Amino acid sequence: MSTFQEVLDAARTLAVHDRLRLVEALWDDAAPSEWPVPSDEWIAEAQRRSAAHDEGRMPATPWPVVRARSRRKAGLNG
């Protein structure tokens, strides 16, 4: 069995494209019910940003647009 550090060290030898694919695969494998509870600081920041958006001080970009842009920049469209 490998330790976390061994897996991390091995992952770091991958090309950037493959590391990003690995991150995505690991993230997709974690069910929301398994996610850690956000910190109070994170919740406060999310609430601040939500209020700014609601007041028209912060624009939003739809998730499909953000995801497509990120995948394109990471070379994951193929």
N, C-alpha and C positions, 0 to 999 in steps of 0.2 A: 504494500500500500504506500502511496506517495503522500508526503506531507504537503501542506499548503505552500510552503516556501519552495519545495521541489517543483510543484506544478507551476507556480508563479515564475520561477527561474526558466523553466522549459518554455512557457508561453512567451517570455520576453525574447526568446531566440527566433520567434516567428516573424515573418514580414509584417509590416504595419497593417496591410490589408487583412491578413489572416488573424491578427490580434483583434482587430475591430469586429471581424466575423465571430470570433470566439466570445467577445463581450456581448454581442447581440444574442448569440445562442444561449449563453448563461443567463442573461436577463430574461429572455423569453421562457426559460425553464423554471423560473421562480414564480410561483403563484402569488397573487396579491395578498392572500391570507398569510403568507410567509414573510412578507416585507416587515422590516423593523418599524416601530412607531416613530414618526418624525419628532425631532427635538422641539422644545418650546420656541427656540430661536427660529427654527425653520418655519414653524407654523405662523409666527409673528410676521416673518418676511413674506410668506405667501399671502397672508391677510392684507399686508401693506400693498403688495402688488395688485391684488384683486381690487382693492379700493381705488387705486390709481387707475386701473383699467375701467372700472365702473364710472369714474368721474371723467373719463375721456383723456386722461393725462398719459396713458400708456397704451399704444396700439397692440393688437394681438395678431399673430399669424396662425392660420389653421394648422393643426398637427400634420395632416397629409403633406402640406407644403414644406413644413420644417423637416419632416422625415425624408422626403424626396431630396431636398437640398443637402441634408447631411449624408445620405447614402451616395449621392452623386459626388460630393467632395471626398468621401472615403473610398470611392471606386467600387462600390458594392451594387451597382446596377446590373451586373451580368451574371 
